[in-house]
């Protein structure tokens, strides 16, 4: 062991001992130590990193709202919206496509042309919820499991859509409605993953089948849409197409997995909640099978017209009035419906083009009605009246033949089942009057040859 030699004559005093002997020096040292700032590096605790700045969009939450069907014809298909919240700033808006105002000047004229200009707007969420709660419509909310940057992109896309120069857009009931606009927005910020996962083989449904399913609770709406919907409505649809229905978008999103930027797979929907409940029944799960009902209705209508024709031939005033009224209503309906189905070819209602129902509800119906009224008034038919009646029946038979051929068959079997018996009954009444060739409807014996 080596020791260090001290100089003789000097005493070595440890610093602590020196401070203990001189109290005033200890106090001065403590004051200097307290007053002297430490270097920045020394002030930090060991192994402590500076706080991280959260990425933009971390405070955002996105909810897909699905509003179930209501009472009015345009409410039968449901509705939806996207809600964006910012926990830091308190920002909250519901972006709502499919807004229209039927009191606007020219709205119905534009509707007839198929040039429907609808709007997108941002609404306060409490106001939207109150409005649908008052209409007894159920609202589901799905929080979307999106990455922060995708939330930011979605909010920017929606805020751009509601700008004054962008908020009006061309509406199309199947291809560009409230639900498809949200579907397309989500697909955009997901870089096409939504379409890639759903734009596959047909599901076995069609535009018409889903339309019938959703309108089955409204007889007038069901009949009106089913009559004017052409063969394009019978094209098969896949999962991507079916998201024109808000409830289908909800169900599809609820079962979808998406790929994040780091390559991991995660459910698109983080959670689902019922925000507004309702006493209303849920949407029908399947389209009703009404072929037999339409056939029975057509047979009963045809039987009634035949009995009225028989009573009219026997001289019954009530029979003449009933036959005239029934033929007039039928003929006028056929004329209006047939004219509309022909006229749509000069509009943008492409889902109504080449509608075979025009063979059942033909504009010739106005001639049929005039022929029946003339027979009631004069007691005999005319050659042109018989031609109108036979022509209308012949077109209905052509519709039946086309429906029996798979290559030309469309979804108008129900209408054929109803209309064909009616045409047969009117033809039977008119030809019966012609065969007798005298004024049976007046009950006298004046005879004459049909002209």
C-alpha positions as CSV (number, residue, x, y, z in Angstrom):
1,X,0.0,0.0,0.0
2,X,1.3,3.4,-0.9
3,X,0.5,6.5,1.2
4,X,0.9,10.1,0.2
5,X,3.3,12.0,2.5
6,X,2.1,15.3,4.1
7,X,4.2,18.4,4.4
8,X,5.5,18.9,7.9
9,X,4.1,21.8,9.9
10,X,0.6,21.9,8.1
11,X,-2.6,20.4,9.3
12,X,-5.2,18.9,6.8
13,X,-8.8,19.6,7.8
14,X,-11.7,17.9,5.9
15,X,-14.2,20.3,4.3
16,X,-17.1,19.0,6.4
17,X,-15.1,19.5,9.6
18,X,-14.2,23.0,8.5
19,X,-17.9,23.8,7.8
20,X,-18.8,22.4,11.2
21,X,-16.3,24.6,12.9
22,X,-17.4,27.7,11.1
23,X,-21.2,28.0,11.2
24,X,-21.3,31.2,9.3
25,X,-19.4,29.6,6.4
26,X,-21.9,26.7,6.3
27,X,-24.8,29.1,6.0
28,X,-23.1,31.1,3.2
29,X,-22.5,27.9,1.2
30,X,-26.2,26.8,1.5
31,X,-27.3,30.2,0.3
32,X,-25.0,30.1,-2.7
33,X,-26.1,26.6,-3.6
34,X,-29.8,27.5,-3.5
35,X,-29.3,30.7,-5.5
36,X,-27.2,29.2,-8.3
37,X,-29.3,27.7,-11.2
38,X,-28.5,24.3,-12.4
39,X,-27.6,23.7,-16.0
40,X,-30.5,22.5,-18.2
41,X,-29.1,19.0,-18.6
42,X,-28.6,18.6,-14.9
43,X,-32.1,20.0,-14.1
44,X,-33.8,17.0,-15.8
45,X,-34.3,13.8,-14.1
46,X,-32.2,11.0,-15.4
47,X,-33.8,8.9,-18.3
48,X,-36.8,11.4,-18.7
49,X,-37.8,12.1,-22.3
50,X,-39.6,15.3,-23.4
51,X,-43.4,14.9,-23.8
52,X,-44.6,13.7,-27.2
53,X,-47.0,15.9,-29.3
54,X,-50.1,13.9,-30.3
55,X,-50.6,13.5,-34.1
56,X,-53.3,15.7,-35.7
57,X,-56.7,14.0,-35.5
58,X,-56.0,12.2,-32.2
59,X,-58.8,14.1,-30.5
60,X,-61.3,13.5,-33.3
61,X,-64.1,10.9,-33.1
62,X,-66.2,9.8,-36.1
63,X,-69.7,8.2,-35.9
64,X,-71.8,6.7,-38.6
65,X,-75.4,7.4,-37.8
66,X,-78.1,5.2,-39.2
67,X,-81.7,6.4,-39.0
68,X,-84.2,3.6,-39.6
69,X,-87.3,4.1,-41.8
70,X,-90.2,6.5,-41.1
71,X,-93.7,7.0,-42.5
72,X,-93.4,9.1,-45.7
73,X,-92.5,7.5,-49.0
74,X,-88.9,9.0,-49.0
75,X,-88.5,7.9,-45.4
76,X,-89.2,4.3,-46.1
77,X,-85.6,3.7,-47.2
78,X,-83.9,5.1,-44.1
79,X,-81.3,7.8,-43.8
80,X,-77.8,8.3,-42.4
81,X,-75.2,10.9,-41.5
82,X,-71.6,11.2,-40.3
83,X,-70.9,12.9,-37.0
84,X,-67.4,14.3,-36.3
85,X,-66.4,15.4,-32.8
86,X,-63.3,17.1,-31.5
87,X,-62.7,16.4,-27.7
88,X,-60.2,19.3,-27.5
89,X,-62.1,22.1,-29.1
90,X,-65.7,20.9,-28.5
91,X,-66.4,20.9,-32.2
92,X,-69.3,18.7,-33.2
93,X,-71.2,18.5,-36.5
94,X,-73.5,16.0,-38.3
95,X,-72.9,16.0,-42.1
96,X,-76.2,15.2,-43.7
97,X,-76.6,14.4,-47.5
98,X,-80.0,14.1,-49.2
99,X,-81.6,17.4,-48.2
100,X,-84.3,18.7,-50.5
101,X,-87.1,21.3,-50.3
102,X,-90.2,20.5,-52.3
103,X,-91.4,24.1,-52.0
104,X,-88.6,25.3,-54.2
105,X,-89.6,26.8,-57.5
106,X,-89.3,24.2,-60.2
107,X,-88.7,21.3,-57.8
108,X,-91.3,19.0,-59.3
109,X,-90.5,19.9,-62.9
110,X,-86.9,19.0,-62.2
111,X,-88.0,15.8,-60.5
112,X,-90.0,14.8,-63.6
113,X,-86.9,15.4,-65.7
114,X,-84.8,13.3,-63.4
115,X,-82.6,16.4,-62.7
116,X,-82.9,16.3,-58.9
117,X,-80.5,18.7,-57.2
118,X,-80.1,17.9,-53.5
119,X,-77.9,19.4,-50.8
120,X,-75.5,18.4,-48.1
121,X,-75.3,20.4,-44.9
122,X,-73.7,20.4,-41.5
123,X,-76.2,20.3,-38.6
124,X,-75.9,20.5,-34.8
125,X,-76.1,16.9,-33.5
126,X,-78.7,17.7,-30.8
127,X,-81.0,19.3,-33.3
128,X,-80.8,16.3,-35.6
129,X,-81.5,13.8,-32.8
130,X,-84.5,15.8,-31.6
131,X,-86.0,15.9,-35.1
132,X,-85.8,12.2,-35.6
133,X,-86.9,11.4,-32.1
134,X,-90.0,13.5,-32.7
135,X,-90.7,11.3,-35.8
136,X,-90.3,8.1,-33.7
137,X,-87.3,6.9,-35.8
138,X,-84.6,4.8,-34.3
139,X,-81.0,6.0,-34.6
140,X,-77.9,3.8,-34.3
141,X,-74.4,5.2,-33.9
142,X,-71.3,3.4,-34.9
143,X,-67.9,4.8,-33.8
144,X,-65.5,4.2,-36.6
145,X,-62.1,2.9,-35.8
146,X,-60.1,5.2,-38.0
147,X,-56.5,6.3,-37.8
148,X,-56.0,10.0,-36.8
149,X,-54.8,11.1,-40.3
150,X,-57.8,9.4,-41.9
151,X,-60.1,11.2,-39.5
152,X,-58.5,14.5,-40.5
153,X,-58.9,13.7,-44.2
154,X,-62.6,12.7,-43.7
155,X,-63.3,16.0,-41.9
156,X,-61.6,18.0,-44.6
157,X,-63.6,16.1,-47.3
158,X,-66.9,16.8,-45.5
159,X,-66.1,20.4,-44.8
160,X,-65.2,20.9,-48.4
161,X,-68.5,19.3,-49.5
162,X,-70.6,21.8,-47.5
163,X,-68.9,24.9,-49.0
164,X,-71.3,27.2,-50.9
165,X,-69.8,26.2,-54.2
166,X,-70.1,22.5,-53.5
167,X,-73.1,21.8,-51.3
168,X,-75.6,21.2,-54.2
169,X,-75.1,17.9,-56.0
170,X,-77.2,15.8,-58.5
171,X,-79.2,13.2,-56.7
172,X,-80.0,9.7,-58.0
173,X,-82.2,7.4,-55.9
174,X,-80.0,4.3,-56.3
175,X,-76.6,5.5,-57.4
176,X,-76.0,8.9,-55.7
177,X,-78.2,9.2,-52.6
178,X,-77.5,10.0,-48.9
179,X,-76.0,6.6,-48.2
180,X,-73.8,6.2,-51.3
181,X,-72.3,9.6,-50.7
182,X,-71.2,8.5,-47.2
183,X,-70.1,5.1,-48.6
184,X,-67.9,6.9,-51.2
185,X,-66.5,9.3,-48.7
186,X,-65.4,6.4,-46.4
187,X,-64.0,4.5,-49.3
188,X,-61.9,7.5,-50.3
189,X,-60.3,8.0,-46.9
190,X,-59.8,4.2,-46.6
191,X,-57.9,4.3,-50.0
192,X,-60.5,2.0,-51.7
193,X,-60.6,-0.7,-49.1
194,X,-64.4,-0.5,-48.7
195,X,-65.0,-1.1,-52.4
196,X,-62.3,-3.7,-52.7
197,X,-64.0,-5.7,-49.9
198,X,-67.6,-5.5,-51.2
199,X,-67.5,-5.0,-55.0
200,X,-67.7,-8.7,-55.7
201,X,-70.2,-11.3,-56.9
202,X,-74.0,-10.7,-56.7
203,X,-75.7,-11.4,-53.5
204,X,-78.9,-12.8,-55.1
205,X,-80.9,-9.5,-54.7
206,X,-81.8,-6.7,-57.1
207,X,-82.7,-3.1,-56.9
208,X,-86.3,-4.0,-57.3
209,X,-86.3,-6.7,-54.6
210,X,-84.9,-4.3,-52.0
211,X,-87.2,-1.6,-53.1
212,X,-90.2,-3.9,-52.7
213,X,-88.9,-5.0,-49.3
214,X,-88.6,-1.4,-48.0
215,X,-91.9,-0.2,-49.5
216,X,-94.0,-3.2,-48.5
217,X,-95.6,-1.3,-45.6
218,X,-96.9,1.4,-48.0
219,X,-99.3,0.0,-50.6
220,X,-99.4,3.1,-52.8
221,X,-95.7,3.6,-52.7
222,X,-95.1,0.0,-53.5
223,X,-97.4,0.0,-56.5
224,X,-96.2,3.4,-57.9
225,X,-92.5,2.5,-57.8
226,X,-93.0,-1.1,-59.0
227,X,-95.0,0.0,-62.0
228,X,-92.5,2.6,-63.3
229,X,-89.3,0.6,-62.5
230,X,-87.9,-0.8,-65.7
231,X,-85.6,-3.8,-66.4
232,X,-82.5,-2.0,-65.0
233,X,-84.1,-2.4,-61.6
234,X,-83.9,-6.1,-62.1
235,X,-80.2,-6.2,-62.5
236,X,-78.4,-8.2,-59.7
237,X,-76.7,-6.2,-57.0
238,X,-73.6,-7.0,-54.9
239,X,-72.6,-5.8,-51.4
240,X,-71.2,-2.5,-52.8
241,X,-74.4,-1.7,-54.6
242,X,-76.6,-2.6,-51.7
243,X,-75.1,0.1,-49.6
244,X,-77.5,2.5,-51.3
245,X,-79.6,1.5,-48.3
246,X,-78.4,3.1,-45.1
247,X,-79.1,0.0,-43.0
248,X,-77.0,-2.1,-45.4
249,X,-74.1,0.4,-45.1
250,X,-74.4,0.1,-41.3
251,X,-74.4,-3.7,-41.4
252,X,-71.6,-3.9,-43.9
253,X,-69.4,-1.5,-42.0
254,X,-70.1,-3.4,-38.8
255,X,-68.6,-6.6,-40.2
256,X,-65.7,-5.1,-42.1
257,X,-61.9,-5.2,-41.3
258,X,-59.5,-2.7,-42.7
259,X,-55.7,-2.5,-43.0
260,X,-53.9,0.3,-41.1
261,X,-50.8,2.0,-42.3
262,X,-48.6,-0.3,-40.2
263,X,-50.1,-3.3,-41.9
264,X,-52.3,-4.5,-39.0
265,X,-56.0,-5.5,-39.5
266,X,-58.7,-4.0,-37.3
267,X,-62.5,-3.8,-37.3
268,X,-63.8,-0.7,-39.0
269,X,-66.4,-0.2,-36.2
270,X,-65.0,0.2,-32.7
271,X,-68.4,0.3,-31.0
272,X,-72.2,0.5,-31.7
273,X,-74.8,2.3,-29.6
274,X,-78.5,3.0,-29.8
275,X,-78.8,6.8,-29.5
276,X,-82.5,7.1,-30.1
277,X,-85.0,4.3,-29.5
278,X,-88.4,3.9,-31.2
279,X,-91.6,2.0,-30.8
280,X,-91.7,1.4,-34.6
281,X,-91.1,-2.0,-36.1
282,X,-87.8,-2.7,-37.7
283,X,-87.5,-2.8,-41.5
284,X,-88.9,-5.9,-43.3
285,X,-86.2,-8.6,-43.7
286,X,-87.5,-9.8,-47.0
287,X,-89.6,-8.7,-49.9
288,X,-93.2,-10.1,-49.7
289,X,-94.4,-12.6,-52.3
290,X,-97.5,-11.0,-53.7
291,X,-98.0,-12.8,-57.0
292,X,-101.1,-14.6,-55.8
293,X,-102.6,-11.5,-54.3
294,X,-102.1,-9.6,-57.5
295,X,-103.7,-12.4,-59.5
296,X,-106.7,-12.7,-57.2
297,X,-107.1,-8.9,-57.3
298,X,-107.1,-9.0,-61.1
299,X,-109.5,-11.9,-61.2
300,X,-111.9,-10.2,-58.8
301,X,-111.7,-6.9,-60.8
302,X,-112.3,-8.7,-64.0
303,X,-115.3,-10.6,-62.6
304,X,-116.8,-7.4,-61.3
305,X,-116.5,-5.7,-64.7
306,X,-118.0,-8.8,-66.4
307,X,-121.0,-8.7,-64.0
308,X,-121.4,-5.0,-64.5
309,X,-121.4,-5.6,-68.3
310,X,-124.0,-8.3,-67.9
311,X,-126.2,-6.1,-65.8
312,X,-125.8,-3.2,-68.2
313,X,-126.9,-5.5,-71.1
314,X,-130.0,-6.4,-69.0
315,X,-130.9,-2.8,-68.9
316,X,-129.7,-2.0,-65.4
317,X,-129.0,1.7,-64.9
318,X,-126.7,0.8,-62.0
319,X,-124.9,-1.7,-64.2
320,X,-124.4,1.0,-66.9
321,X,-123.0,3.5,-64.4
322,X,-120.8,0.9,-62.8
323,X,-119.4,-0.3,-66.1
324,X,-118.8,3.2,-67.4
325,X,-117.1,4.3,-64.2
326,X,-114.9,1.2,-64.0
327,X,-113.9,1.4,-67.6
328,X,-113.2,5.2,-67.3
329,X,-110.9,4.7,-64.3
330,X,-109.1,1.9,-65.8
331,X,-108.6,3.6,-69.2
332,X,-107.5,6.9,-67.7
333,X,-105.0,5.1,-65.4
334,X,-103.6,3.1,-68.3
335,X,-103.3,6.3,-70.4
336,X,-101.5,8.3,-67.7
337,X,-99.2,5.4,-66.6
338,X,-98.4,4.5,-70.2
339,X,-97.7,8.1,-71.2
340,X,-95.3,8.5,-68.2
341,X,-93.5,5.2,-69.0
342,X,-92.9,6.4,-72.6
343,X,-92.1,10.0,-71.7
344,X,-89.3,9.0,-69.2
345,X,-87.1,8.1,-72.2
346,X,-86.6,11.9,-72.7
347,X,-85.5,12.3,-69.0
348,X,-82.6,11.1,-66.9
349,X,-84.7,8.5,-65.1
350,X,-82.7,5.6,-66.7
351,X,-84.0,3.1,-64.2
352,X,-87.4,3.5,-65.8
353,X,-86.3,3.0,-69.4
354,X,-87.7,0.2,-71.6
355,X,-90.4,-0.7,-69.1
356,X,-92.5,-3.7,-70.2
357,X,-95.3,-2.5,-68.0
358,X,-96.2,-0.1,-70.8
359,X,-97.6,-3.1,-72.6
360,X,-100.0,-3.6,-69.7
361,X,-100.9,0.0,-69.0
362,X,-100.9,1.4,-72.5
363,X,-102.0,4.8,-73.7
364,X,-104.5,2.9,-75.7
365,X,-106.5,2.7,-72.5
366,X,-108.0,6.1,-73.2
367,X,-109.4,4.6,-76.4
368,X,-110.7,1.5,-74.5
369,X,-112.5,3.8,-72.0
370,X,-114.1,5.8,-74.9
371,X,-115.2,2.6,-76.6
372,X,-116.9,1.3,-73.5
373,X,-118.7,4.6,-72.9
374,X,-119.9,4.7,-76.5
375,X,-121.2,1.2,-76.2
376,X,-123.1,2.1,-73.1
377,X,-124.5,5.3,-74.7
378,X,-125.4,3.9,-78.1
379,X,-126.0,0.3,-77.3
380,X,-123.5,-1.0,-79.9
381,X,-119.8,-1.0,-80.4
382,X,-117.8,0.6,-83.2
383,X,-115.0,-1.1,-85.2
384,X,-112.5,1.3,-83.8
385,X,-113.7,0.6,-80.3
386,X,-113.2,-3.1,-80.8
387,X,-109.8,-2.5,-82.3
388,X,-108.7,-0.5,-79.2
389,X,-109.9,-3.3,-76.9
390,X,-108.3,-6.1,-78.8
391,X,-105.1,-4.1,-79.3
392,X,-104.8,-3.5,-75.5
393,X,-105.4,-7.2,-74.8
394,X,-102.9,-8.2,-77.5
395,X,-100.2,-6.0,-75.9
396,X,-100.9,-7.6,-72.5
397,X,-100.5,-11.0,-74.0
398,X,-97.1,-9.9,-75.5
399,X,-96.0,-8.8,-72.0
400,X,-96.9,-12.3,-70.7
401,X,-94.9,-14.0,-73.5
402,X,-91.9,-11.8,-72.9
403,X,-92.0,-12.6,-69.2
404,X,-92.0,-16.3,-69.9
405,X,-88.8,-16.0,-72.0
406,X,-85.8,-16.0,-69.6
407,X,-83.8,-13.7,-71.8
408,X,-86.5,-11.0,-71.8
409,X,-88.1,-11.6,-68.4
410,X,-88.4,-8.7,-66.0
411,X,-89.9,-8.3,-62.6
412,X,-93.3,-7.3,-63.8
413,X,-95.0,-10.7,-63.2
414,X,-97.2,-9.2,-60.5
415,X,-98.5,-6.6,-62.8
416,X,-99.2,-9.1,-65.5
417,X,-101.2,-11.2,-63.0
418,X,-103.3,-8.2,-62.2
419,X,-103.7,-6.5,-65.6
420,X,-104.3,-9.4,-67.9
421,X,-107.7,-10.5,-66.3
422,X,-108.9,-7.0,-66.4
423,X,-108.1,-6.7,-70.2
424,X,-109.8,-10.0,-70.8
425,X,-113.0,-8.9,-68.9
426,X,-113.3,-5.7,-70.8
427,X,-112.7,-7.5,-74.1
428,X,-115.4,-10.1,-73.2
429,X,-117.9,-7.4,-72.4
430,X,-117.3,-5.4,-75.6
431,X,-117.3,-8.5,-77.9
432,X,-120.4,-9.7,-76.2
433,X,-122.2,-6.5,-77.0
434,X,-121.0,-6.7,-80.6
435,X,-122.2,-10.3,-81.0
436,X,-125.7,-9.4,-79.9
437,X,-125.6,-6.3,-82.1
438,X,-128.4,-4.4,-80.5
439,X,-129.0,-1.9,-77.7
440,X,-129.0,-4.3,-74.8
441,X,-127.7,-1.7,-72.4
442,X,-130.9,0.2,-72.9
443,X,-133.1,-2.8,-72.7
444,X,-135.1,-2.1,-75.9
445,X,-135.3,-4.1,-79.2
446,X,-133.7,-1.5,-81.5
447,X,-131.1,-3.3,-83.5
448,X,-128.4,-2.2,-85.8
449,X,-125.1,-3.2,-87.1
450,X,-121.9,-2.2,-85.3
451,X,-119.9,0.5,-86.9
